[in-house]
Amino acid sequence: MVLLLLVWFALPLIFLRHSPILMGWPWMIGFPVGTLALLVLWNRMAGKEESLTVAAPEPWHAWRWVLTILLLAGVTVVTFFIPLTIHFWGGGDEIQMLRSEVWSSGFDKGLSRPLNMIYYWLGRQLTPDRIEGQLIVASLLCLANGVFLMGVVRELLPKDRILPVAAGVMMVLNRGDLSRFMIMWTTSLYWGPLCFILLATWLFLVSSRRRSRVLLFAACFSLGVALLGTEGLFPLAGVLSFLVYRYWQDRRHGFLWFFAWNGTVALFASRFVQFLLSKGGDVYQLRQTKGSHGHIDIATAIKVHLTAFLEYFNLRGALWEYWPAAAGVSVMVLLVLWLAPRLATAEPTGPSRKALLFAALAAGGAMIFGFLPFLHIPHLFRTHFLASAGESVCFAALVCLAGSFLPVRWRGAGTSLLIAGIAGVTSIATFTSQQYERRISSITFEKVTSVFEQIHSLSPRLEPGSAVLFVLDDGISSPLGGLYHMNRVSELVLGAPSYIVNGSSTEVTGKIGPKGIIPTHEFIVSGEYGYENLVAFRLSYDGTTRLITELPPALIAEAPDAARLYRPLNLLHPGVINPLPIFRLPKWSDGTPDVFDFTPGVLLGERWGERRISKNERLSREFQNDATIWVNPAGRTSLDLSLSIKPDSDYEKLAMDFSIHNDQGAEVAKIRLPKEGRTQVKLPLDPQRLQSFRFHFAAVEPGATAPPVLKAYRAGTVKRAFPARKRSDVTEPGTVLGENWHPLERYDGKTFRWVTNDAEIKPGIWSTSVETLRLTVECGPGAGEDGATLEVRAKDGEVLASTHIHTYAELQLKLSRPLLPNEVCQLHVEGGGLPSPRGEPRILNFRVFTCSLE
């Protein structure tokens, strides 16, 4: 009967795979009915059998189960869900949540993982048009893994009342994988299948103890769901069937359960082999194992994976900054551990040290089988989800083993306090790590949402056949993510694919050519877009998006004539602003505050500076004379604009006229500065078209000149906003590095790059006239004791500036002529080239701490 059931399931999984027959109603009705009939027949044929005479866990009353799960849910909320709200978006594979489905034919044909998308589908059912559902599903998977692991350990160690609960707690807290909060990259993709294999293991043990064929079928079905989610579970699934070893006193019974489990594994393994053969070996899984990460030292890789235990204590920040969360977690863990020994009437005897040591070793073996498929990846990113169950049991067993050396009277309380203390420390590590990741990351969900909202606010509908071009500020990382990700997301959300230029090679998804955009990555939307089909926006580090009406000349040097076809206003259409799907600010987010509220359809244009937040939490932007904004009327005939403007301190007492002009040149509002407080102005709108407004100011006192910049302030204070761009390299904004630089290094609190010779720098595409080079340098061993002459040379060898460097120096070099945007110059050393001492193979003439072209 087991063999017949396996053949029955092989029909859709292998023999009729991808067949249109499977989509017809006869099969969709007949297969479940046939499965039910076979299961009823098998159960009747088996008859009644006595349960095995093996130790069973003490029964837990339903209300005690509920209380235990609620306490674990509280730990999950504090240590997973709340930290998840801090940072969960990485700008990578999150696109798949927009195409969620129960059974994905695309993932089946491409990866043999048809159930990869079911977890995103569940999230979409919870919150169809918002992101919160994905976070809820990931948190439920975290909780379910802890509960099912607790059930498995209870079945295997029925006399122990603390270790099962401790293992469940450690599973919820598990930090072995550094990507556990990248829920749409990794968490749901790996924790989902792990959840089903833990459920399958628990059902397998319970069914074997009770001799229940129905539960055995449910276990094998759950195992199949797990293996259809990831092939990485095959090594772990192959050894889990040996958990039935204690039931082999009845060989017929033991062999039946062993055969059913491993027959299921063999069925799905055959399906995966069929997939590999059909692809001829050119598949993602095999490409990953063929040295995609370079030369891998297996011994070093194993050591890296075995050190995952240390992530429980990996602190990045003030130890007591999150003490309330730590205290709450410790109390909940103490309660659940206190409750466990009281779930039965008998006093707990607890396992022997030998049993705890064996449990730790067996769990360590399960951990190894969990990360075995990822051994070719020499880091902990997405490699420890499948190992986390064994890792958690192993860690909990070692803690309980340490507690067993306490006096018998204090053993239970001492062990519980030790576990609760570790849980508190781990929760602090989780919060500090999440805050650190958000601080160093240029990509957040709020920032991506802000970019989409700004574009959608200006033009709710883009012309069909158009494409969005994001031109990054000079020298920044993409705040949206790179490669194909934003290209596809933009196509689904805005109705037009997007391309990113003026970034590093790993971020750029397109390049400007003679005819327009040329895709540079195989996974992005195919096809070229001419200049007449482009809408370009300048994109800043903090997500500020500004419409570009004229492309910067340095960007289109290859095709200045063709670029005259660039007419973005022909592709933008005003209209009513409806909320975007998915990309809406989460309930807990403070949004993306700015000097104007973008939701009514206001978008910045040219001549605006970066967003700044002062120490007293005032948000402002500098803007130059004739700075512009764009307005989508959204059916309105006027717009009430609230603004607060303040000149620089040198001009704060200067009387001047601040006026607003529309795109017809007419003055529509006028203010006499200086003026205290906020000013309300009413801008007349044409409901049929997008309009721009220009902010102009001029001094009215005799002989006075208007200030070069003013500041616009937002009303009130901001508690949480995107930080201003921080220098992450030796360059300042507007300066871009070229070739011949050694990697970035940090030592003794300083950041620098070593240079052999001819290190290249250039002004960014947004630079205007560059006449000065500022450098902070220090001679290295390659320059010798007398130092060396440093020359700034153009690409053709023309010397633009020269100076002698000896030790540490802060230089301000006046160039003999201005540099054009994107014009490369070199830092050339005359002399030098001496070898470095102490076996350093590099020639180190000098190192650069800061570098800026102004």
N, C-alpha and C positions, 0 to 999 in steps of 0.2 A: 504493500500500500504506500509506503514511503517512496519507493522507486516510481510507482505510478503517479504520485503527486508531483514528483520532480520532473517527470516527462511531460506531464500536463502543463506545468509552468514553463517548460522549455519551449513550448509551441510559440507563445507570443514573445518570449525573451530572446530566442535564438532562431528558430526555424522560420517564423513569420516576421522577423525584425524589419521594421520600416515598411511592412506590407500595408497597402490600403485596406486590406480585409479588416485590420484591427480597428479601423475608424468607423466601421459599419455597425448599425444597431444590433444585428443578429449576434455578432461577436461580443459587443459590449454588454449584452444581456445574458448571452449563453455562457460566457466564461465564468462570471461570479456564481451563476446557478450551478454549473458543473463542479466548481470548486467546493461549494457548500455540500453538494451531493456526495462527493468523494470523502469529504471530511466526516459527514454523518455516518457513511458506510464504514469507514475505518474505525470510528469510535465505537460503533455497535459490534464490529467483529472482535475488538479487543476484549470486550466484556469487562467485568469488574475485577480489579486487582487490588490487593492490599498495599497500603503505603509501606515504604521501606522503613526498617527499624534503624533510622539514623537520627541523630540529634537535630531537632528543629529549633529555630529561635523562639524565645518566649513570645507568646502572642501579645501584640500591642492593640489596645482598644482604639476604636476609630477616632475618638476625640483626642487621644494622645498623639496619634499620627498627625492629625490636623494641627495640633499645637506645635509639634516638632517641625512640620513643614512651614508653618507660619513664621517660626523663629528663623529658620533657614532663609525664608523669603526676605525677612528683615535684614539679615546679613547680606543677601544679594543686592537689595536696594541700596544699602549704604556703600558696599565695596565694589559694586559693578555698575548699577544703573546711574547713580549720581555722578561718579567719575566719568561715566560714558557721556554725560551731557556736557562735560568740559571740552572733550575733543574726541571726535569719532570719524572725521572725514579726511581722507588722505589724498583725494584727487587721482585715484587709480581706477579700480574695477567697479566703482559704485554704479556705473552705468547699468549694470545688470538688474538693479532693482526696478528700473523703469520698464523692463521687459519681462517681468516675473510671470511664471506660469507653473502649473502643477507638474506637468511632464514636458520637458523641453526637448523637442526633436533636434534643435540646433546643437545643444550641448551633448546630446546623445551621439550625433554624427561627428562632432568635432572632438569630444573628450571622453565619450562613453560614460557620461555622468548625467543621465536624464533627469534626476531628482535634485540637481544643484539649485534650481530656482524655486523650489517649493517653499523655502523659508522666507524668501522675499515676497512670494505670493501671499503667505499668511500675514506678513506685515502690511501688505496693501489692503487686505480684507479688514484689518483692525482700523487703519486710518487711510482710506483710499487716496486722499489728496495731500497727505502730510507725511513727514519723515518719522514721526514719533512711533509708528507701528513697528518699524524696523528695530528700534531700540528696545521696544517691549519684547519682541520675539527673541532677540539675542539674550535678554535678561532671563526670560523664561527657559531658554535652553541651558543657561548657566545654572539656574535653580534645579531643573530636571536632572541634569548630570549629577549634581550633588545628591539628590534624593535617590536616584537609581543606583549610584555607587554605594550609598549607604545600605540599600537593600541587598546588593551583591555581597558585601562584606558580612552582613548579618547572616546570610545563608551559609557562608563558608566558615565563619567563626561564631557559631550560635551561642557560645558561652560568654562572649565578650560584649559588654554593653557600652563601652566607651569608644573603642577603636572604630566601629562602624560610623558613629556620629562624627568622630574626629575626622575620619576620611571624607565624609560628606562636606564638612566645614572646609577642609583644606582644598577640596575640589572647587567649591565656590570661590575661595580666595586665590586659587592657583594663578601664579604669575609667571609660570615657566615659559610661556610664549609671549614675546614682546609685542605681538600684533593683536592681542586679545580684544582691544578696543577698536580695531579696524573692522567693524562688524560686517561691512559689505565687501570687504576684500577677503577676509579670512574666517572670522568667527562663525558666521552662519554656515559657511561652506564646510567647515571641519567639525565644529561642535554639534551641528545638526546630525550628521552621520554617527558621531560618537554617542550622542544621546540615544539613538536607536540601537546601537550595538550594546550599550549598557542595559537598556530595557530588554533586549534579546537575551543577554546573559542572565539577568535576574529571572526572566520567565523560564529559561532553560533549566536553572537550578530548582525553581519551585515546581515546574512540571515533572522533573525527574524525581523529586522527593515525593510528590503526590501521584506519580505515574499517570499524569493527565495528558492524553494525546492532543486535546484541544489547546492546552497551554504550550505544548511542544510545537504545534503548528504556528501559534502566534509568535513564539520565539524565532522560528525559522523565517517567518514572514518579515518580522522586524529586522532580522539579520539581512535579508534581501534588500530592504529599504536602505539600510546603512551602506551596503556595498554598491548600490546604484548611485550613491552620493559621492563616494570617493573610493578609488582602487587602493588607496594607501592603507586601508583596513585589512587587506588580505593577510599579511603576516600575523597580525594580532588575532584575527578571526580564526586562523588555522590552529592556534594553540589554545584558544579558550575552551574548546570542546573537552580538553583534558581535565577541566574542572569537575567532571562527572566521575573522577577516579574513585571517589569514596562510595559510589553506588555500584561498582563493578563486582561486588559480591554476588549480585544477580547478573551473570554474564549476558543472558538474553536481553534483559532490560537495558543494561549498560550499553551493549552493542547497538541496540535500536536507536537510542538517543545519540550515540556517537555517530552512527551512520546518517541520521537525519541532519544533524548539524553540518557535518563535513560534506554530505551530499549537496546541501545548499551552497556551501562555499565553492564546491567544484562546479556547480551549475553557473554561478555568476563569474567564476574564473574563466570558464569556457566562453562565456559571452564577451569578456574582456579580451581574451586571446583572439576571438573572431574579429573584434574591432581592430586589433593591432595588425592582423593579417590583411584585412581589407584596406588598411591605410599604407601598406608596404613599409612600415617602420617609421615613416615620416610623421610622427605625432608629437604632440606637446610633451607627453610624459617621457618619451625616449630622448627628445632633444634636451630636456632638463638634466638627464643623467649622463649625457655625453660631454661632460667638461664645460658646461655653460658657465660654471663658476671658477674656471681655471683649474690648476692642479690642486687636488685635495689630498691632504695628509689624513688618512683614515684615523690614525691614533689621535691626532689633534682634534679632528671633528668629534670623535667619541667623547673626548675630554670636555669639549665645549658643551655638548648636549648633557653630559652628566652634571655639569655645574649649574643646571637650571634650578636646582634647589636654592641656590643663593639669591634668586630673584625674589623669594619671599621677603628678603631683608634689604633689598636694593633701595636705599633711601636717597632722595634727591631734594633736600630742602630742610627747613627747620623741623626738628623732631616733634615739637609740641604745637606746631601750627594747626594741626588737625586733631588735637586731642579729644574734642567732643565726639567726633566720628569714631575714633579709636576706642573711647570709653563705651560708647553705645554698642559697638561690635563685640567688645569683650564681655559686656553684660549679657547680650543675647547668646553668645557662645556658652557662657557659664550656665545660663538657664537651660539650654538644650542639653548640655552635658549632665547637669543636675537631674534633669527629667529622665534621661535614658536609664539609669540604674533602677528607677522606681516604676518602670513600665511593667514589671513582673513582681510576683509576690515573694519569690525566693531572693535571698541576698546574692549579689553577683560574686562569683568565684574568680572570674577573669582568667585569661589564658596564661600559660607559663611563659617564661622568657624565651624558651626554645621555640614555642609557637609564634611569639611576636617576631623573633629573628627570622623564622621561616617565612612569615607573612611579608616581612620587609624584603627578603631576597626574592620571593615569588613576584611581588609587586614591582621590584626593580627589573626583573626579567620582562614583565609586561610593558614597562616603560621603554625598554630597549626595543622590543618588537613594535612599539608605537612610533618611535622616531626612526626606525630602520629604513623605511622608504625615503626618508629625507636626509640620509647620511651624507649625500653628496653636496648638501647645502651647509656651508661652514658657519652658520649663525642660528640664532633662536627665533628668527622671524618666520612665522607660519610653519614651524617644524615641530612644535610640541603640543599641539592640540590633541592629537591621537595618543600621545604619551602621558597626558595630564592625569588620567585616571590612575594608572600605575604609579605615577610620580606622587600623587596625593596620598594613596594608601601607604606607599613606602615611607613617606615623610611622617605620616600619622603613626605608623608602627614604630618608627625610630623614637618619636617623642614618647609614646606609651612605654617603650622599652626603657628609656631613660627614667620615666616616672616609676617603673617597677622597682627601682633601687631605693625608693623612699620607704620609711617604716610602714608596715601594713596598715596601721591606723590612719595614716595621712596619705596613703597611696592614691586613693580615688580623688580626694580634694586637691592634692598636689599636682597630679597629672592634669586635672581639669584647669587649674590655674595656669599651668604652663601652656596648655593649648590656647586658652583665652588670651594670655599675654602675647603669644605669637600672632594670634588673629588681629590683635590691636596694632602691633607693629606693622604687620602686613598691610592693614588698611591705610596706615600713614604712608607707607611706601607707594601704595596705589595712588593716593591723592597727589603726592608730591611729583610722582612720575607723570601723571596726566597734566598737571600744571606746567611741568617742564616741557612736555611734548607740545602743548599749545603755544608756549612762549617761543619755542625755536622753529615751529612750523610756519611756513608762509601760506598754508592752505587750511581754511576752516569752512565748515558748512555755511556759517553766517556770511562769510566773505563771498563765497560763490553765489549764495542767494542774493546778496546785495548787488552783485554785478548783473545778474539776470533781471532783477527787479528794475534796475536803472534803465537797461535797454528796453525792457517791456513797457516801462512807464513812459518812455519817450515815444515808442512805436509799438503798440500792441499787435500790429500785423506787419511783417516784412514782405516785400515783393517776392512772389514765387521765383525760384531760380537764383536768389541772391545768396551771399555768404557774408559772415561776420569776420572781420579781421581785427584781432587784438594785437596792438603794438605796445609791447612792454616798455616801461620806463627803463632807462639805461642802467645796466648792471644789477637788475633784480631777478629773483627767481619768480616763476609764474605763480601767482596767487590762485590759479584755477586748477593746477595739475597739468600734466603734459601728455604728449603722444596722442593716442586716439581718443582718450577719455572725453575731454571737453568738446572735441569735434563731434562725437556722436551725441553727447548729452545736449549740446546746443541745437542739433538738428531735431531732437525729439521735443525740446522745451520751447525753443524760440521759432522753430520751423525753418531754420537755416543752419547749415554746418558752420563751425567756427575754426579759425586757424590762428596760431600764435606765432609771432615773429619777434625778432630782436631779443631773443633769449639764448640760453645755452643750447647746444646740439641735442641734449637729452630732453629738452622741453619743447623745442620748436616743432610744429606740425606742418609747417609750410614755409615756402620762401617766395619772395617777390621776383618774378621773371619779366621778360619783355612783354608778355601778354597778360600777366596777372599772377594769381596764386598757383603755385605748383606744389601738390602734395608731396611730402617727404617721408611718409611712413606707410607701410603696407596695409595697416588696419584702419586708416582714416577714410572718410568718404571719398570715393574716387571722382575723378573729373577735375578739370581746371576751370577757374573762375576768372573772367576778364575784369579789368579795372571798372568797367561799367556795371559789374554785378557785385561790387564790394561795398560794404559799409564798415568803415574803420573806426575803432575807438582806442584812445590811449588808456592804458591800464596801469594803475599804480599799485604799489605793494599793499596798501590798505584796502584795495578793492575799488577805489575811486575810478569811475569810468567816464571819460570825456570824449564827446564826438569830435572826430577829426574831419574838418571840411577840406583841407588840403594836405595831402600826404607829404611827409618830410622829404626834402630832396635827396638826402643821403640814403633813404630807403629805396628810391626808385632810380638810382643812378644808371641802371641798365636800360631803362625805358622811359625817359622823361616825356617823349611825345605821346606814347600810349597812355601815360598816366593822366593826361588831360581828359580822358574819358571818365575819370572818377567823379561821379555825381551822387553822393550819398542821399541827398534829399529826394531824389527820384525813387528811392527804394524804401523810404520811411513813410508810414501812413499814420496819421493821428486817429484816435478812437477812444472808446471807453476802456478803462483799465480794469480787467478782470484778474483775479488771483491766478498765479501760475500753479500748475500741478507740481506737487511734492516740494518745490523750492519755495517754501514759506517759512518764516522764522518760527522756530519751536516756541512752545509756551514759556519755557524758562529763559529764553534769550532776551537780552535788552536791545537787540537790533543793532543797526549800524548808524548811529547818530551822525548828523552833519549840520552844517550851517543852514542848509535848506532841507525841507522835508521832500524827499524825492517821490513819494507815493502820489502826489497830485499831478505828476508828470513834468517835474523840473529836473533837468540834467545839466551838469556843468559843461561849459565849452572850453575855450582857450584862455590862457593867461591866469590860471588859478594855481596856487601852490599846494603843498601837502597839508593834510589834516594834522593839527597840533592839539595836544591836550596839556594844559598847564598844571602846575602843582595843586592849584585849588580846583581842579577838575573842570575848568572852563575849556570848551572846544572852540577852535578858531581856524580860519584859513587866511593866508595872505593872498591878495590878488592885485594884479597890475592894472594900470589904466586901460580902459576899453576891454576889460574881461567880459566874457559873454556867458549867458545861460540860454538853454533851449527849453521850450515849453510845449508840451502836448496839450491843446485846449480841452480835449476829452469832452467835447460838446459844450464847453463853457464860453461865455462872452467876456469874462474878466477873471483875474486871479489876484487874490489878496496875498501879498508877499510881506513877511515880517523879517526884518533884518536889523542887526546892530553893527555899526561901523565905527572903527576907531583908527585914526592915523598913528604912525610911529611917534615915539616920544618927542622927536625933534620937530614934529609938525603939529603936535596936539593942540597948540594954541593958534594955529593958522586958520584964518577964515577961508573957506573954499565952498564951491558949489559941487554937489554930488548929484548927477543927473542920470536918468535911465532912458535910453533911446531904443526904439524898436528897429526891426530890420529894414524899415522904410526910411530910417534916418530921423524920424519925428521924435521929439522929446515927450515922454509920457509921464515922467515923474521927476521932481526936483527937491533936494534937501540941502539946507545950509548947515555945513559942519564948522566947528565941532558941535555935536548934539548928544546929550546924555540919554541913555536908555534905548529902547527898541523903537523902530519906525515902521509904521504900516503904510504900504503903498498899494495901489490898485492898478494892475496892468491890464489894459484892454486887449482882448484876444479875438482872433478870427477863428470861429469854430471849424473851419474847413481845412486848415493847414497848420503845420508846425511853424513856430516863430522863434526868432532869437531876439534877445535883449542885451544891450551893451551898457556896461557901467562906466561912466565917464566922470572924471573929476578934474577941476581946474582951480588954481588959487585965484582969489579975487582981491587980495591986498596988493597995493602997488609995489612992483618990483619983486614980489614973491614967486616962488616956483612950486608947482604941485609935487607932493611926495611921490617917490618911485613906487611905493606899495602902500596899501591899506590892509586892514584886517576886518574880516567879517566874523561875528561871534554867534554862537548858538545860545538861545535862552536857557538859563538854568545850568545845572552841572550834569556831568555824565559819570556814572559809576563804573561802567564797563564798556570799553570801546577798543578798537584795534590799535595796538601801539604803533608809534611812528617807526619808520624803517630804521633798523639798527645796522651799523656797518658789520658785515660778517666776513669781510675780506680786507685786504690792505687798501682797496680803492674806496674813494668817496663817490657819492652819486654823480653820474655824468661821466665817469671814467671807466673804461672797459679794458680788461687785460687781454693780451694776445698770446703769442707763443713764447717759449724759452723761459718760463717761470717754473721753479720747483714747487711742489705741493705746499699748501698752506700748513703752517706749524704754529703750535701754541706752547710757550714755555715761560714759566715764572710770571704768569699773568699777562704776557704780551703775545700779540698775533703778528706774524711776519711771513715773508717768502724769501728764500735764498735765490740768488741770481748768479748764473755762470757768466753769461754775456748776452748782449743784444736782446734783452727782455722787451717785448712789444707792449705798448699802450696806445690807446686812441680815444678821442672824444666820442661820446655817444651820439646817436642820430638826433637827439633833442638839443644838443649843444649849439650855441651860437658862435660868437667869436672867442676862441681860446688863445690866450696870449701868455699865460703863466703856468709853470709846472711847480707844484709844491711836493716835496719829498721829505720823508724822515727815513734816513738810511744809516747803516753802520757797516764799516769795512769788515771783511772776513779774512780768513787766512790766505785766500787766493790773491789778495791785493798786496801782501807783504807788509813789512814794518813801516815803510814810507808811504803807504796808501797808494791811490791810483787816481788818474784823471777820468772823470765821468762826463761823457758827452751825450747830449740829446740829439739824435740824428733822424732826419727824414728817411723814407724808404730808399731814396736814390743816393743816400750818403751825405746829403747836405747837413752841416752841423748847425743846429738851431740854438744850442746853448752849451756851455762847458764850465766845469768847476773841478776843483781838487777835493777829494774826500780822504780823510785820514782815520778818524774814529767815528764816533756817533755825531750826526749832524742833522739839523732841520734846515732844509734848503728851500729857497724861493727863487726859481730860475726864470728870468724874463726871456721869452723866445724871440728870435730875430724876425719872425713873421708869424701871423696867426695860423693855427691849424684848422682845417675844415672838418666838419663832422665825419666820422669814420675814417679819417686820415691816420694811418699808422705811423708812429715814430718809435725809435729804439733807444734803450738805455745802454750805451756802449762804453766799455771800459778799455782805456788805453793802458797797456801793461797788464799786470796781474797774471792770472792763470797758474799760480803756484799750487802745488798739491796740498791737500788738507792733512793735518796730523791725525794720529790715533786710528788709522785704518779707514777714515772716511773716504769713500771712492769719488765723491763729487768734488768739483772745483767750485769753491765758494768765494767769489770775489767780494760780494756785498749782499746785505739783506735789506729789504724794504719793509718798513712798519706802516707807513701811510703814503698814499699816492693820489694826487688829484690834479686834473687839468682845469684851469679856470680862465 
